[in-house]
Amino acid sequence: MSPNLARRDLLKLGGGALAASWVLAACGSSDSSSGSSSGGAADPKNVTYWAAFATPEGQKYFQQHFVDAFNKSQKNVSVKMDVKQLMTLGQLTNTAVAAGKGADVVYADGPSAALSFAKSSKTVALDEYATKYKWQDKLLPWAYDVSKVDGKLYSVPVGYGSLVLYYNPETFTKNGWKVPTTLAEFEKVCAEAKSKGMIPVGAGNSGYKAQTEWYLTCVLNAAVGPKALHEALTGARKWDDKVFVDAITLVKSWIDKGWWGGSADRYFTNTDTDMFTGLANGKVAMYMSGTWSFDSADTFFTDGKKWDWAPLPSLSDAVPAGVYPLAIGTTLSVNAKSEAPAAAAEFIDYMIADPSRMLGMLAATGTNPAPLKIDPSAYPAEVDERVARLYKAIPETKNLGYASWSFVPPKTDTYLYTEFDKVVTGGMSPADFCAGLQKAFAEELASGSVPKPFTPEA
């Protein structure tokens, strides 16, 4: 469950070709007055929201185990789900919230987008509810802290994952390749794949510009590293520092060699669906993308074929292999115009109150769970081994990094994935790209619009 749908309409949230296994974007104002949602004989509180799903199975599971179960537990609150198309859900949400029309529960595709709503006073501080429901005790510290704006909690993360290297084990075995852990190994596979007529590294942003930030998140974490990224996110290092210019230059060199998406031209015609299809049929060697695709990758690998993933390789001597960029792909907030804020908050709490509900959906659909404090032993045996491996690895490693849509401020993030097109075509140098990135970030840092990053351990 996950990566403002206006920026990740089609792909980001929960499946390679589609989006989330389930994505919430509550829309339509409540029909009742504000007040406590439980207890007493108050008028019923109607919480409405729109949702989108990657699969019918995901929709059915969520309806039964979240919506219906919540409604059965309530006397004075009723939640109604209206399923919409992924291509329009984000824009409908943004338009409604911007117009001040309703959305009791406001969906955003991460803390960066949620910050925009908070800064424009479209959502309310949730500290009262955080105390009531003990959210700080339930959520992982880094996820709770990054959800704050000006010291107050404005959103609740309900879906998180990471970015990894997808590959087809059959293709690797056939070509005698091992999963790369170093830059040299990575480029060796790239060169050999290119010589065989394959796309070495899947990439493209056709129909979805923000897809670019998935790839840049991978490269920046693996080539620059969490320490330098944290310094940049806190203003201690500039984004036009040599380490960032070198990382973007590295990507540009791959593009020029035809390794990255096949060619500069193909980058603008390739889709996420194309890349997973290519992985399945052996035409794409590797694909760096998000774990939101865990719930849909099987749809591409049929007839007994299997996909797998590995942690990102090191792309410089200064960065250890296996960095996991932390990515919150779905956050929920309460609209400032909601007439039933307490009821909306109670529904949000229901999402994370019982970890077994999230783990049950993870087992049934592969949907990324909320960043809850969960003991690894609590994961059901039914969870796909590849999925369980991720959520057991993250708590055990100190090599944790930052996804742009979770930790980079909104305007800077938009610059990141829109202006990179010019680097792809050769219309902008890596140095100029990084200079523009620094300019955008400096303005948001000065205005206090930067999500709070955790301090890296590695």
VEXDREN-2710 file (C-alpha; in Angstrom, 1 decimal):
% VEXDREN-2710
k/r/px/py/pz
1/MET/0.0/0.0/0.0
2/SER/1.5/3.1/-0.9
3/PRO/4.0/6.0/-3.6
4/ASN/-0.4/12.6/-3.8
5/LEU/-1.7/10.3/-6.5
6/ALA/-1.5/13.2/-8.9
7/ARG/2.2/12.3/-9.1
8/ARG/1.9/8.5/-8.8
9/ASP/-1.5/8.0/-10.5
10/LEU/-0.7/4.9/-12.5
11/LEU/2.2/3.1/-10.9
12/LYS/3.8/4.2/-7.7
13/LEU/1.5/2.8/-5.1
14/GLY/1.3/-0.9/-5.1
15/GLY/1.9/-2.6/-8.3
16/GLY/4.3/-2.5/-11.2
17/ALA/1.7/-1.8/-13.9
18/LEU/-1.0/-0.4/-11.7
19/ALA/-0.6/1.3/-8.4
20/ALA/-1.6/0.4/-4.9
21/SER/-3.1/-2.8/-3.7
22/TRP/-5.2/-0.3/-1.8
23/VAL/-4.9/3.4/-1.6
24/LEU/-7.1/5.6/0.5
25/ALA/-8.0/9.1/-0.5
26/ALA/-11.1/10.1/1.5
27/CYS/-13.3/12.4/-0.4
28/GLY/-16.6/14.1/0.2
29/SER/-17.3/16.0/3.4
30/SER/-19.1/14.3/6.3
31/ASP/-22.8/14.7/6.5
32/SER/-22.8/15.1/10.3
33/SER/-21.5/17.5/12.9
34/SER/-18.2/17.2/14.7
35/GLY/-17.6/15.5/18.0
36/SER/-16.6/12.2/19.5
37/SER/-17.2/9.3/17.2
38/SER/-18.0/6.7/19.9
39/GLY/-20.1/6.6/22.9
40/GLY/-23.4/8.4/23.7
41/ALA/-26.4/8.9/21.4
42/ALA/-24.8/11.4/19.0
43/ASP/-25.9/11.6/15.4
44/PRO/-24.1/9.0/13.2
45/LYS/-20.8/10.2/11.8
46/ASN/-20.4/9.3/8.1
47/VAL/-16.8/9.1/7.0
48/THR/-16.5/8.7/3.2
49/TYR/-13.4/8.1/1.1
50/TRP/-12.4/7.0/-2.4
51/ALA/-10.1/4.0/-2.9
52/ALA/-8.2/2.4/-5.7
53/PHE/-6.9/-1.1/-6.0
54/ALA/-4.4/-3.0/-8.1
55/THR/-6.5/-6.2/-8.0
56/PRO/-10.1/-7.3/-7.3
57/GLU/-8.6/-9.5/-4.6
58/GLY/-7.1/-6.5/-2.8
59/GLN/-10.3/-4.6/-3.0
60/LYS/-12.3/-7.5/-1.6
61/TYR/-9.8/-8.0/1.2
62/PHE/-9.8/-4.4/2.2
63/GLN/-13.5/-4.1/2.1
64/GLN/-14.0/-7.1/4.4
65/HIS/-11.2/-6.7/6.9
66/PHE/-10.9/-2.9/7.2
67/VAL/-14.2/-1.2/6.1
68/ASP/-16.8/-3.8/7.1
69/ALA/-14.9/-4.8/10.2
70/PHE/-14.5/-1.2/11.3
71/ASN/-18.2/-0.5/10.7
72/LYS/-19.3/-3.5/12.7
73/SER/-17.2/-2.3/15.7
74/GLN/-18.9/1.1/15.7
75/LYS/-22.3/2.4/16.9
76/ASN/-22.0/6.0/15.7
77/VAL/-19.5/5.9/12.8
78/SER/-20.1/4.6/9.3
79/VAL/-17.4/4.4/6.6
80/LYS/-18.4/4.1/3.0
81/MET/-15.9/3.1/0.3
82/ASP/-16.3/4.3/-3.3
83/VAL/-13.8/2.7/-5.6
84/LYS/-12.4/4.9/-8.4
85/GLN/-9.9/4.6/-11.2
86/LEU/-6.3/5.0/-10.3
87/MET/-5.7/7.4/-13.2
88/THR/-8.1/10.0/-11.7
89/LEU/-8.1/9.3/-8.0
90/GLY/-5.1/11.6/-7.2
91/GLN/-6.3/14.6/-9.2
92/LEU/-9.8/14.2/-7.7
93/THR/-8.3/14.2/-4.3
94/ASN/-6.1/17.2/-4.9
95/THR/-8.9/19.2/-6.5
96/ALA/-11.3/18.5/-3.7
97/VAL/-8.9/19.4/-1.0
98/ALA/-7.6/22.5/-2.7
99/ALA/-11.2/23.7/-3.1
100/GLY/-11.9/23.1/0.6
101/LYS/-14.7/20.7/-0.2
102/GLY/-14.6/17.8/1.8
103/ALA/-12.2/14.8/2.1
104/ASP/-12.6/13.8/5.8
105/VAL/-9.5/11.6/5.4
106/VAL/-6.9/13.1/3.1
107/TYR/-4.6/10.7/1.2
108/ALA/-1.0/11.7/0.2
109/ASP/1.7/9.6/-1.4
110/GLY/4.2/10.3/1.4
111/PRO/5.3/12.8/4.0
112/SER/6.5/15.3/1.4
113/ALA/3.1/15.6/-0.2
114/ALA/1.4/15.5/3.2
115/LEU/3.6/18.4/4.3
116/SER/2.2/20.5/1.4
117/PHE/-1.3/20.0/2.6
118/ALA/-0.3/20.9/6.2
119/LYS/1.6/24.0/5.2
120/SER/-1.4/25.3/3.2
121/SER/-3.7/24.6/6.2
122/LYS/-5.7/22.0/4.4
123/THR/-5.2/19.4/7.1
124/VAL/-5.2/19.6/10.9
125/ALA/-2.7/18.7/13.5
126/LEU/-3.3/15.2/14.9
127/ASP/-1.5/15.4/18.2
128/GLU/-4.8/15.1/20.2
129/TYR/-5.5/11.8/18.4
130/ALA/-1.9/10.7/18.6
131/THR/-2.1/11.0/22.3
132/LYS/-5.5/9.3/22.6
133/TYR/-4.5/6.3/20.4
134/LYS/-0.8/6.2/21.4
135/TRP/0.4/6.4/17.8
136/GLN/3.9/7.1/18.9
137/ASP/4.1/3.8/20.7
138/LYS/2.8/2.0/17.6
139/LEU/4.8/3.6/14.8
140/LEU/8.5/3.2/14.1
141/PRO/10.3/6.4/15.4
142/TRP/11.6/7.5/12.0
143/ALA/8.2/7.2/10.5
144/TYR/6.5/9.1/13.3
145/ASP/9.1/11.9/13.2
146/VAL/9.0/12.5/9.5
147/SER/5.2/12.8/9.7
148/LYS/5.5/16.0/11.8
149/VAL/5.3/19.5/10.4
150/ASP/6.6/22.4/12.6
151/GLY/6.7/20.0/15.5
152/LYS/3.1/18.7/15.2
153/LEU/1.9/15.5/13.7
154/TYR/-0.1/16.0/10.5
155/SER/-0.2/12.6/8.9
156/VAL/-0.2/8.9/9.8
157/PRO/1.9/6.6/7.6
158/VAL/0.0/3.5/6.6
159/GLY/2.2/2.0/4.0
160/TYR/6.0/1.7/3.7
161/GLY/8.6/-0.2/1.8
162/SER/11.9/0.3/0.1
163/LEU/13.6/0.2/-3.3
164/VAL/15.4/-2.9/-4.5
165/LEU/17.0/-4.6/-7.5
166/TYR/14.5/-6.8/-9.3
167/TYR/15.8/-9.6/-11.5
168/ASN/14.9/-12.9/-13.1
169/PRO/16.8/-15.8/-11.6
170/GLU/16.4/-17.8/-14.8
171/THR/18.0/-15.1/-16.9
172/PHE/20.9/-14.7/-14.5
173/THR/21.5/-18.5/-14.4
174/LYS/21.3/-18.7/-18.2
175/ASN/23.9/-16.0/-18.6
176/GLY/26.2/-17.1/-15.8
177/TRP/25.7/-13.8/-13.9
178/LYS/25.7/-13.3/-10.1
179/VAL/23.6/-10.6/-8.5
180/PRO/25.8/-7.5/-8.3
181/THR/26.9/-6.0/-5.1
182/THR/29.5/-3.6/-6.4
183/LEU/29.7/-1.0/-9.2
184/ALA/32.1/-3.2/-11.1
185/GLU/29.9/-6.2/-10.9
186/PHE/26.8/-4.1/-11.8
187/GLU/28.5/-2.6/-14.9
188/LYS/29.8/-6.0/-15.9
189/VAL/26.2/-7.3/-16.1
190/CYS/25.2/-4.2/-17.9
191/ALA/27.9/-4.5/-20.6
192/GLU/27.2/-8.2/-21.2
193/ALA/23.4/-7.7/-21.3
194/LYS/23.8/-4.9/-23.8
195/SER/26.0/-7.1/-26.0
196/LYS/23.2/-9.7/-26.0
197/GLY/20.6/-7.2/-27.2
198/MET/19.0/-6.8/-23.8
199/ILE/18.1/-3.6/-21.9
200/PRO/20.6/-3.8/-19.1
201/VAL/18.7/-1.7/-16.6
202/GLY/15.0/-1.1/-16.9
203/ALA/14.0/2.6/-16.9
204/GLY/11.5/4.9/-18.4
205/ASN/8.8/7.5/-17.5
206/SER/6.3/7.2/-20.3
207/GLY/3.0/8.5/-19.0
208/TYR/4.3/9.0/-15.5
209/LYS/7.1/11.5/-15.0
210/ALA/7.5/10.9/-11.3
211/GLN/8.8/7.4/-12.1
212/THR/12.2/9.1/-12.6
213/GLU/12.5/9.7/-8.9
214/TRP/12.4/6.0/-8.1
215/TYR/15.5/5.5/-10.1
216/LEU/17.3/8.6/-8.8
217/THR/16.4/7.5/-5.2
218/CYS/18.2/4.2/-5.9
219/VAL/21.2/5.8/-7.4
220/LEU/21.6/8.6/-4.9
221/ASN/21.4/6.2/-2.0
222/ALA/23.7/3.6/-3.5
223/ALA/26.3/6.1/-5.0
224/VAL/26.2/9.0/-2.5
225/GLY/25.0/7.1/0.6
226/PRO/22.8/7.9/3.6
227/LYS/25.3/10.0/5.4
228/ALA/25.8/12.5/2.6
229/LEU/22.1/12.5/1.9
230/HIS/21.3/13.3/5.5
231/GLU/23.8/16.2/5.4
232/ALA/22.1/17.5/2.3
233/LEU/18.6/17.0/3.7
234/THR/19.6/19.0/6.8
235/GLY/21.4/21.8/4.9
236/ALA/24.9/20.7/6.1
237/ARG/25.9/19.8/2.5
238/LYS/24.8/21.4/-0.7
239/TRP/23.0/19.4/-3.4
240/ASP/25.6/20.7/-6.0
241/ASP/28.4/19.1/-4.1
242/LYS/30.7/16.9/-6.2
243/VAL/29.3/13.7/-4.8
244/PHE/25.9/14.5/-6.2
245/VAL/27.2/15.7/-9.5
246/ASP/29.3/12.5/-9.9
247/ALA/26.2/10.4/-9.2
248/ILE/24.1/12.1/-11.8
249/THR/27.1/12.0/-14.2
250/LEU/27.3/8.2/-13.6
251/VAL/23.6/7.8/-14.6
252/LYS/24.2/10.0/-17.7
253/SER/27.0/7.7/-18.7
254/TRP/24.7/4.7/-18.5
255/ILE/22.2/6.5/-20.7
256/ASP/24.8/7.3/-23.3
257/LYS/25.9/3.7/-23.4
258/GLY/22.3/2.5/-23.9
259/TRP/22.3/0.7/-20.6
260/TRP/19.6/2.8/-18.9
261/GLY/16.3/2.0/-20.4
262/GLY/17.9/1.0/-23.7
263/SER/18.6/4.6/-24.9
264/ALA/17.7/8.2/-24.2
265/ASP/14.8/8.0/-26.7
266/ARG/13.4/4.8/-25.3
267/TYR/13.5/6.3/-21.8
268/PHE/10.5/8.5/-22.8
269/THR/8.5/5.6/-24.3
270/ASN/9.2/2.8/-21.7
271/THR/6.6/2.1/-19.1
272/ASP/6.8/0.3/-15.8
273/THR/4.7/-2.5/-17.3
274/ASP/7.2/-2.8/-20.2
275/MET/10.1/-3.2/-17.7
276/PHE/8.4/-6.0/-15.7
277/THR/7.3/-7.7/-18.9
278/GLY/10.9/-7.5/-20.1
279/LEU/12.2/-9.0/-16.8
280/ALA/9.8/-11.9/-17.2
281/ASN/10.7/-12.6/-20.9
282/GLY/14.5/-12.1/-20.5
283/LYS/14.7/-8.9/-22.4
284/VAL/15.5/-6.7/-19.4
285/ALA/18.4/-7.8/-17.1
286/MET/17.8/-5.7/-14.0
287/TYR/15.2/-3.2/-12.7
288/MET/15.7/-0.9/-9.8
289/SER/12.2/-0.1/-8.4
290/GLY/10.0/-0.1/-5.4
291/THR/8.7/-2.9/-3.2
292/TRP/5.1/-1.7/-3.9
293/SER/5.4/-4.0/-6.9
294/PHE/5.6/-7.1/-4.6
295/ASP/1.8/-7.4/-4.9
296/SER/1.7/-7.4/-8.7
297/ALA/5.0/-8.8/-10.0
298/ASP/3.6/-12.3/-10.2
299/THR/1.2/-11.2/-12.8
300/PHE/4.1/-10.8/-15.2
301/PHE/5.8/-14.0/-14.3
302/THR/3.5/-16.8/-15.5
303/ASP/4.0/-20.5/-16.5
304/GLY/6.2/-21.2/-13.6
305/LYS/8.6/-18.3/-14.0
306/LYS/9.7/-16.5/-10.8
307/TRP/11.0/-13.1/-10.0
308/ASP/13.3/-12.2/-7.1
309/TRP/14.9/-9.2/-5.6
310/ALA/18.2/-8.2/-4.0
311/PRO/19.3/-5.1/-2.0
312/LEU/20.8/-2.3/-4.1
313/PRO/24.4/-2.8/-5.0
314/SER/27.1/-0.3/-3.9
315/LEU/27.7/2.2/-6.7
316/SER/30.7/3.8/-5.1
317/ASP/33.6/2.8/-2.9
318/ALA/32.2/5.1/-0.1
319/VAL/28.9/3.3/0.2
320/PRO/28.4/-0.2/1.6
321/ALA/26.3/-2.5/-0.5
322/GLY/22.7/-3.2/0.5
323/VAL/21.3/0.2/1.4
324/TYR/17.5/0.2/1.9
325/PRO/16.0/3.6/1.1
326/LEU/13.0/3.9/3.4
327/ALA/9.8/5.0/1.6
328/ILE/6.5/5.9/3.0
329/GLY/4.1/5.6/0.1
330/THR/0.7/6.3/1.8
331/THR/-0.1/8.8/4.5
332/LEU/-3.6/9.7/5.8
333/SER/-4.5/13.1/7.3
334/VAL/-7.7/14.8/8.5
335/ASN/-9.1/17.6/6.4
336/ALA/-9.4/21.0/8.1
337/LYS/-12.9/21.2/6.6
338/SER/-14.1/17.8/7.9
339/GLU/-17.2/18.0/10.0
340/ALA/-16.3/14.7/11.7
341/PRO/-12.6/14.9/12.5
342/ALA/-12.8/12.6/15.5
343/ALA/-14.5/9.9/13.4
344/ALA/-12.0/10.3/10.6
345/ALA/-9.1/9.9/13.1
346/GLU/-10.7/6.9/14.6
347/PHE/-10.9/5.2/11.2
348/ILE/-7.2/6.1/10.6
349/ASP/-6.3/4.6/13.9
350/TYR/-8.2/1.4/12.9
351/MET/-5.7/1.0/10.1
352/ILE/-2.7/0.6/12.5
353/ALA/-4.3/-0.4/15.8
354/ASP/-3.9/-4.1/15.3
355/PRO/-0.7/-5.2/13.5
356/SER/-2.3/-8.5/12.7
357/ARG/-4.7/-6.8/10.3
358/MET/-1.9/-5.3/8.3
359/LEU/0.1/-8.5/8.4
360/GLY/-3.0/-10.4/7.3
361/MET/-3.3/-8.2/4.2
362/LEU/0.4/-8.5/3.6
363/ALA/0.1/-12.2/3.6
364/ALA/-3.1/-12.2/1.4
365/THR/-2.2/-9.6/-1.2
366/GLY/1.5/-8.6/-0.7
367/THR/0.5/-5.0/0.1
368/ASN/3.2/-3.0/1.9
369/PRO/2.2/-2.6/5.6
370/ALA/2.3/0.4/7.9
371/PRO/5.7/1.1/9.6
372/LEU/4.6/-0.4/12.9
373/LYS/6.7/-1.8/15.7
374/ILE/6.3/-5.5/14.8
375/ASP/8.4/-8.4/16.0
376/PRO/9.8/-10.3/13.0
377/SER/8.3/-13.5/14.5
378/ALA/4.8/-12.1/14.2
379/TYR/4.8/-12.3/10.4
380/PRO/2.4/-15.1/9.3
381/ALA/3.8/-18.1/7.6
382/GLU/1.6/-17.4/4.6
383/VAL/3.6/-14.2/3.8
384/ASP/5.5/-14.7/0.5
385/GLU/9.2/-15.5/1.5
386/ARG/10.4/-12.7/-0.8
387/VAL/8.1/-10.2/0.9
388/ALA/8.9/-11.4/4.5
389/ARG/12.6/-11.2/3.7
390/LEU/12.4/-7.4/3.1
391/TYR/10.5/-6.6/6.3
392/LYS/12.8/-8.8/8.4
393/ALA/15.9/-7.3/6.8
394/ILE/15.1/-3.7/7.3
395/PRO/15.0/-3.8/11.2
396/GLU/18.2/-5.8/11.2
397/THR/20.3/-3.5/9.1
398/LYS/21.9/-0.1/9.9
399/ASN/22.3/0.7/6.2
400/LEU/19.0/2.7/5.8
401/GLY/18.5/5.6/3.3
402/TYR/16.0/8.0/2.1
403/ALA/13.3/7.9/-0.6
404/SER/12.8/11.3/-2.2
405/TRP/9.0/11.5/-1.8
406/SER/9.4/10.8/1.9
407/PHE/12.2/13.0/2.8
408/VAL/12.8/15.6/0.1
409/PRO/10.5/18.7/0.2
410/PRO/7.8/18.9/-2.4
411/LYS/9.0/21.5/-4.8
412/THR/12.6/20.1/-4.7
413/ASP/11.2/16.6/-5.3
414/THR/9.2/17.9/-8.3
415/TYR/12.3/19.5/-9.7
416/LEU/14.2/16.2/-9.2
417/TYR/12.0/14.2/-11.5
418/THR/10.9/16.9/-14.0
419/GLU/14.2/18.5/-14.8
420/PHE/16.1/15.2/-15.1
421/ASP/14.4/14.8/-18.5
422/LYS/16.9/17.5/-19.7
423/VAL/19.8/15.4/-18.4
424/VAL/18.5/12.4/-20.3
425/THR/18.4/14.3/-23.6
426/GLY/21.7/16.2/-23.0
427/GLY/20.0/19.5/-22.7
428/MET/21.3/20.1/-19.2
429/SER/24.6/19.0/-17.6
430/PRO/24.7/17.0/-14.4
431/ALA/26.4/20.0/-12.7
432/ASP/23.6/22.4/-13.8
433/PHE/20.9/19.9/-12.7
434/CYS/22.5/19.7/-9.3
435/ALA/22.8/23.5/-9.1
436/GLY/19.1/23.8/-9.7
437/LEU/18.3/21.1/-7.2
438/GLN/20.3/23.1/-4.6
439/LYS/18.5/26.3/-5.4
440/ALA/15.1/24.7/-5.0
441/PHE/16.0/23.0/-1.8
442/ALA/17.6/26.1/-0.2
443/GLU/14.3/28.0/-0.7
444/GLU/12.2/25.2/1.0
445/LEU/14.8/24.8/3.8
446/ALA/14.5/28.5/4.5
447/SER/10.7/28.3/4.7
448/GLY/10.8/25.3/7.0
449/SER/9.2/23.0/4.4
450/VAL/11.6/20.1/4.7
451/PRO/10.5/16.8/6.3
452/LYS/12.6/15.7/9.3
453/PRO/15.1/12.9/8.3
454/PHE/16.3/10.3/10.7
455/THR/20.0/10.2/11.6
456/PRO/21.7/7.4/9.6
457/GLU/23.6/4.7/11.5
458/ALA/25.7/3.5/8.7
END
